[in-house]
Structure formats: structure tokens, C-alpha cells
Amino acid sequence: MGTDTDTGRINEAYQKDSHRIGRASMVLSGVMMLAVPFFIAWFYGEDIAFSAGYWGAFLAVTIQYLPSDIIEVVTYAPLLGTGGTYIAFLTGNLINLKIPCVMNAENNAGTKPGTVENEIIGTIAVAGSAITTIVTLAAGVLLIRPLTPLLNNPVLRPAFKTVISALFGAMAYTYFLKFPKVTILPLVLSILLFALVPSLTGMVSTMVVVLAVISMVWAILLYRKGVLE
């Protein structure tokens, strides 16, 4: 049996290795993604012109998505763990795939954010989700043509529009029951906002940031008042 000192030393070494490999992977993937348009332009012998219109569009997209990107890292990192965070942000699909898998795995395992056990469970869940996604996408690419008539069936088509709602509804229900004091204000507020201003449904990334901040502030207030442990 190892001592707490041995466990701490191993965890510290694991954290350093995870950050080193994770940062290198993120930088390499970023360079590869940014290199795609330049490679295409080089292959076809075209020039890329960085006009004023380009920088205006770049700034508009950055202003819209940068705040939500920062909030996602701050919000999801404690849940995903170090290794899980790098894998999740590298492979994408956090909200509709990685986060539900991790929350379900951690709920079943009974682990808490910030613990070594949670780090292990989160990383395994994210890695498993990423592998499953890659295998599923590969199978979908190979089977897309023979399955097209089935997927376009009028009977099945409405189901594809409700997959995300069904996924998050089932997942959120368990947490609403488990943490009713924390979820009541963000839930009621979001329902009122979307009911009174339906156009907000087209601003998902912005509303995620707003409601995440409200949820964190509300949880902190409850904790300081002794309502939460």
C-alpha cells in the first residue's frame, strides 16, 4: 500500500506530464488547422489576401466566441480533470458529448471535482467518448450512402431535431433533483428569458456564458450564507 506522500508525488508527476503533452498537442493541432487554408491555396496556386473585410470578420467572430471559450475552460476544467480537459477541447463536442459522458460517469462513480478519483474517471470518460465518436463518424462516413433513404424517412426525421434536448433534459433532471437550491434560480431565469425574448435562442454561445456566470455567483452566495456545504 502506498502512502499519501507517494500518491501525491505520483499525482504531481502525472499533472506535469499531462500539461506538457496537452499543451504541445493543442499547439500542434492549432497549427495544423490554421495550415489547411494555406495548404489549399498553395496546392491550387492561389493567393490569400488579408483585406480589411477579413480582419473585420475575424474581430466579430473573436468578440462573439472568445468570452464563451474562456468561460467553458473555467467551468468545465474542474469537472473534466487535467487530462480530460485537454482531450475534450482537442476533440471538441464538449456540450453535447463529452460533458454528459463525464457527468454521468462521475455521478455513477460518486467522485467529486478536484479529487484524484475524479481526475481518473473524467479522463477515462472523455477518452472513451472521443474514441466512440471517432469510430461512429468513421462508420457513418462509410455507411452514409446506403443509410440516406432511412435517415430521410419522414417518420424518423423529427427525432433527430430533439436528440440534444432529450440528452440534456435527462441529464439535467438528475442534477435538478440533487441540487435544487443551486439550480432553481438559473432554471427559472432561463425559462423567463427565453419565453419573453425568443430571439435569444439564436444566441446560444452568449447565453451559456451569461447563465454560467449567474449560476456560479448564485452558488457562491448560497455557500457564504451557509445554505450549501
C-alpha positions as CSV (number, residue, x, y, z in Angstrom):
1,M,0.0,0.0,0.0
2,G,1.4,3.4,-1.0
3,T,1.5,6.3,1.4
4,D,-0.3,9.7,0.9
5,T,3.2,11.1,0.1
6,D,3.7,8.6,-2.7
7,T,0.2,9.3,-4.1
8,G,0.8,13.0,-4.0
9,R,4.2,12.6,-5.8
10,I,2.7,10.4,-8.5
11,N,-0.2,12.8,-9.0
12,E,2.1,15.7,-9.3
13,A,4.2,13.9,-11.9
14,Y,1.0,13.0,-13.8
15,Q,-0.2,16.6,-13.7
16,K,3.2,17.9,-15.1
17,D,3.2,15.2,-17.9
18,S,-0.5,15.9,-18.7
19,H,0.1,19.7,-19.1
20,R,3.3,19.2,-21.1
21,I,1.7,16.7,-23.6
22,G,-1.6,18.6,-23.6
23,R,-0.1,22.0,-24.4
24,A,2.1,20.5,-27.1
25,S,-0.9,18.7,-28.6
26,M,-3.1,21.9,-28.5
27,V,-0.3,24.0,-30.2
28,L,0.3,21.3,-32.8
29,S,-3.4,20.8,-33.6
30,G,-3.9,24.6,-33.8
31,V,-1.0,24.9,-36.3
32,M,-2.4,22.1,-38.4
33,M,-5.9,23.6,-38.5
34,L,-4.6,27.0,-39.4
35,A,-2.4,25.5,-42.1
36,V,-5.3,23.9,-44.0
37,P,-6.4,27.1,-46.0
38,F,-2.7,28.0,-46.7
39,F,-2.1,24.4,-48.0
40,I,-5.2,24.5,-50.2
41,A,-4.1,27.9,-51.6
42,W,-0.6,26.6,-52.2
43,F,-1.9,23.5,-53.9
44,Y,-4.2,25.4,-56.3
45,G,-1.7,28.2,-56.8
46,E,-3.9,30.9,-55.3
47,D,-3.0,33.9,-53.1
48,I,-4.6,34.6,-49.7
49,A,-5.5,38.3,-49.3
50,F,-5.9,39.7,-45.8
51,S,-8.2,42.6,-46.6
52,A,-10.0,44.9,-44.3
53,G,-13.1,42.8,-44.6
54,Y,-11.2,39.8,-43.4
55,W,-10.0,41.4,-40.3
56,G,-13.4,42.9,-39.6
57,A,-15.0,39.4,-39.8
58,F,-12.2,38.0,-37.7
59,L,-12.7,40.5,-35.0
60,A,-16.5,40.0,-35.0
61,V,-16.1,36.2,-34.6
62,T,-13.5,36.7,-31.9
63,I,-15.6,39.0,-29.8
64,Q,-18.5,36.6,-30.0
65,Y,-16.7,33.4,-29.2
66,L,-13.7,34.3,-27.0
67,P,-15.7,35.0,-23.8
68,S,-17.6,31.8,-24.1
69,D,-14.4,29.9,-24.8
70,I,-12.8,31.3,-21.6
71,I,-15.9,30.6,-19.5
72,E,-16.0,27.0,-20.9
73,V,-12.4,26.3,-19.8
74,V,-13.0,27.8,-16.3
75,T,-16.4,26.0,-15.9
76,Y,-15.5,22.6,-17.4
77,A,-11.9,22.1,-16.3
78,P,-12.7,21.1,-12.6
79,L,-15.3,18.6,-14.0
80,L,-13.1,17.1,-16.7
81,G,-9.7,17.0,-14.9
82,T,-6.4,17.9,-16.4
83,G,-6.1,15.1,-18.9
84,G,-9.8,15.1,-19.7
85,T,-9.7,18.9,-20.4
86,Y,-7.0,18.7,-23.0
87,I,-8.6,15.7,-24.7
88,A,-12.1,17.3,-24.7
89,F,-11.0,20.7,-26.1
90,L,-8.8,18.9,-28.7
91,T,-11.5,16.6,-30.0
92,G,-14.5,19.0,-29.5
93,N,-18.2,18.4,-28.9
94,L,-18.0,19.2,-25.3
95,I,-21.6,20.3,-24.6
96,N,-23.4,17.5,-26.5
97,L,-21.0,14.6,-25.9
98,K,-18.0,15.0,-23.6
99,I,-19.7,16.8,-20.7
100,P,-22.8,14.4,-20.5
101,C,-20.4,11.4,-20.6
102,V,-18.2,12.8,-17.8
103,M,-21.1,13.9,-15.6
104,N,-22.8,10.5,-15.9
105,A,-19.5,8.6,-15.2
106,E,-18.7,10.8,-12.2
107,N,-22.3,10.5,-10.9
108,N,-22.2,6.7,-11.1
109,A,-18.7,6.6,-9.5
110,G,-19.6,9.0,-6.8
111,T,-16.4,11.1,-7.3
112,K,-16.1,14.8,-6.5
113,P,-14.5,17.6,-8.6
114,G,-10.9,18.3,-7.6
115,T,-10.1,14.8,-6.4
116,V,-7.7,12.3,-7.8
117,E,-10.5,9.8,-8.3
118,N,-12.5,12.4,-10.3
119,E,-9.4,13.1,-12.4
120,I,-9.2,9.4,-13.4
121,I,-12.9,9.0,-14.0
122,G,-13.1,12.2,-16.0
123,T,-10.1,11.3,-18.2
124,I,-11.4,7.8,-18.9
125,A,-14.9,9.1,-19.7
126,V,-13.6,11.8,-22.1
127,A,-11.2,9.3,-23.8
128,G,-13.9,6.7,-24.2
129,S,-16.3,9.3,-25.6
130,A,-13.6,10.5,-28.1
131,I,-12.8,7.0,-29.3
132,T,-16.5,6.2,-29.6
133,T,-17.1,9.4,-31.6
134,I,-14.3,8.7,-34.0
135,V,-15.4,5.1,-34.6
136,T,-19.0,6.3,-35.1
137,L,-18.0,9.0,-37.5
138,A,-15.9,6.6,-39.5
139,A,-18.8,4.2,-39.7
140,G,-21.1,7.0,-40.7
141,V,-18.9,8.1,-43.5
142,L,-18.7,4.5,-44.8
143,L,-22.5,3.9,-44.5
144,I,-23.9,7.4,-45.3
145,R,-25.0,6.5,-48.8
146,P,-26.8,3.2,-48.1
147,L,-28.4,4.8,-44.9
148,T,-29.5,8.1,-46.6
149,P,-33.0,6.8,-47.5
150,L,-33.6,5.6,-43.9
151,L,-32.3,8.9,-42.4
152,N,-34.5,10.9,-44.7
153,N,-37.6,9.0,-43.7
154,P,-40.3,11.5,-42.7
155,V,-41.2,9.3,-39.7
156,L,-37.6,9.4,-38.2
157,R,-36.7,13.0,-39.3
158,P,-38.4,14.8,-36.3
159,A,-36.5,12.6,-33.8
160,F,-33.1,14.0,-35.0
161,K,-34.2,17.5,-34.1
162,T,-34.8,16.5,-30.4
163,V,-31.7,14.5,-29.7
164,I,-29.9,17.3,-27.9
165,S,-33.0,18.4,-25.9
166,A,-33.6,14.8,-24.8
167,L,-30.0,14.2,-23.9
168,F,-29.7,17.4,-21.7
169,G,-33.2,17.1,-20.3
170,A,-32.5,13.6,-19.0
171,M,-29.1,14.7,-17.6
172,A,-30.3,17.9,-16.1
173,Y,-33.2,16.3,-14.4
174,T,-31.0,14.3,-12.1
175,Y,-29.0,17.4,-11.1
176,F,-32.1,19.5,-10.6
177,L,-33.2,16.9,-8.0
178,K,-29.7,16.6,-6.5
179,F,-29.0,20.4,-6.2
180,P,-32.4,22.1,-6.2
181,K,-31.2,25.2,-4.3
182,V,-28.5,25.8,-6.8
183,T,-30.5,25.2,-10.0
184,I,-33.7,26.9,-9.1
185,L,-32.6,30.5,-9.9
186,P,-30.8,29.8,-13.2
187,L,-33.6,27.5,-14.3
188,V,-36.4,29.9,-13.6
189,L,-34.4,32.8,-15.0
190,S,-33.5,31.0,-18.3
191,I,-37.2,29.9,-18.8
192,L,-38.4,33.5,-18.3
193,L,-35.7,34.9,-20.6
194,F,-36.3,32.5,-23.5
195,A,-40.1,32.8,-23.1
196,L,-40.1,36.6,-23.0
197,V,-37.3,37.0,-25.6
198,P,-37.5,34.1,-28.1
199,S,-34.7,35.6,-30.2
200,L,-32.2,34.6,-27.5
201,T,-32.4,31.0,-28.7
202,G,-30.2,32.1,-31.6
203,M,-27.5,33.3,-29.2
204,V,-26.7,30.0,-27.5
205,S,-23.0,30.7,-27.0
206,T,-23.6,34.1,-25.4
207,M,-26.4,32.8,-23.2
208,V,-24.2,29.9,-22.0
209,V,-21.7,32.5,-20.7
210,V,-24.4,34.7,-19.1
211,L,-26.2,31.8,-17.3
212,A,-22.9,30.1,-16.3
213,V,-21.8,33.3,-14.6
214,I,-25.2,33.7,-12.9
215,S,-25.1,30.1,-11.7
216,M,-21.6,30.5,-10.2
217,V,-22.4,33.7,-8.4
218,W,-25.7,32.2,-7.1
219,A,-23.8,29.1,-5.8
220,I,-21.2,31.3,-4.1
221,L,-23.8,33.4,-2.4
222,L,-25.6,30.2,-1.1
223,Y,-22.3,28.9,0.1
224,R,-21.4,32.0,2.0
225,K,-24.9,32.1,3.6
226,G,-24.4,28.5,4.8
227,V,-27.1,27.1,2.6
228,L,-24.6,24.9,0.8
229,E,-21.8,22.8,2.3
